Amino acid sequence: MTALAHDTTSLRAVFGAFPSGVTALAALVGGRPVGLAASSFTSVSLTPPLVSVCMAHTSTTWPALRQAERLGISVLGADHGSLGRRLAGPSGERFNGVSWRATSDGAVLLEGASAWFECSVEQEVRAGDHDIVVLRVHDLNADPAVEPLVFHASTFRALVPAA
């Protein structure tokens, strides 16, 4: 490996050059909503329907969420920037003032999302300082009228149609 491969600051900056959507993973844990923000969400398979997210080994929220029967994944809308920051902040304040609903299986879905998925953990694969979490999709929906929130170069952004 080169020295650059060990420079996490440079690596984070270059990873950040790839724009991604922002999701909220959330579930009821002990009757209360628990969740976090994740920009590592991606589709995996159509048959069976699978998606994935990556969770840092240092996450203190993921151990609680992984025990939930179902997880909600909400694709944040363009006007959810402050919510995205809150979901990445201290866990006690993440759902203050947030409109959400829970499914009968305990997945928490955020109102105003551009899309949502109700999932269960299918598999976890250890990969460096993260785990790749493969999730089976049980239900889903999208609202194409809601523009998604985008994370690029460590900043939340909105999509702008190309000229």
Number of C-alpha atoms within 10 A of each C-alpha: 5 6 6 10 9 10 10 10 10 12 12 12 13 11 13 15 12 10 16 19 21 24 29 26 27 29 31 23 18 9 8 12 19 24 25 25 23 20 18 14 22 14 12 15 13 9 6 9 14 19 21 20 21 20 20 14 14 10 11 11 14 17 12 15 22 15 13 19 15 26 31 29 31 26 30 27 26 20 17 17 19 10 19 23 14 19 23 15 13 10 14 10 11 20 18 9 8 12 10 14 16 17 14 8 15 21 26 29 26 24 15 19 26 21 22 24 24 25 24 20 20 13 12 16 11 13 12 9 10 16 16 18 19 23 23 22 22 12 11 13 12 13 13 10 8 16 19 24 24 21 20 18 14 12 10 20 18 16 10 7 5 4 3
